[in-house]
């Protein structure tokens, strides 16, 4: 699962954007991914996860992917192809719907990764990828070889 740490470092995505990333949002040919949603966990409704719009209007964006991030994503998807999971989609608040989503990263049980489990997933993934910094500010202390291979220019993953 080191690929999730490499994607975090190499793209600067917020954890919720990584958790809500679907395969269809990755364009391997053009070497970009589109941020159009995030996975939100509602503590008010028993930790129910749903897809919602990104945090701000400027959070809708297209991110260039380095060869290192593309390789990590390709290897991850070859080893763990996403199974479709049924999830509520509230990206359009006026038309929420239940739909199948092919999330790139899920738990070992095939369920969405919720914000509360990020630290337990991050540390083993970061160790496996050779990243020593915590997820709230990944740029400082990250091995320069990893940064130069993966990071397209955004300095934070939060």
C-alpha positions, 0 to 999 in steps of 0.5 A: 500500500506504499502507493497511497503515500507516493500519490499523496506526496507526488500530487499534494492531494488532500487525504479526502481527495485520495480516498474519493479518487476513482479510476475514471478520474485518472488519464494515464495517456495524458498523465493527469488526474482530475479532482472532482470529488472527495470522500466525506465521513459524516460523524452525525450519521454514524460514520457514513461515508459519501462522495461530496464536492471538493473542499472549495471551488478552486479545489476542482483541478487537473493535476499532472502526474510524474512517471513515478506516480503513474508507475505507483498507480499502475502497479497498485491497480494491477495488484488491487483492481478496484471493485465497484462499491455502492456509495452515496454521491452528493457531488451535486447537492441538489441531486444526491444519488446512490451509485457504483464507484471504482475507488482507487484506494479502499480498506483491506475489506474493500470499503472506503477509507475513512478520515479516522483511519488515515493515520493507521494507513499512512504510517505503514504506507509511508514507511514502505515508500521511505517517507519519514514525514507525517501526512499533514505537511509532507514536503519537509523531510521527504527524501529529495529523490522521491520528491523530484520523481513524484512531486509536480509542484504542490507543497502540501497534501492537506 
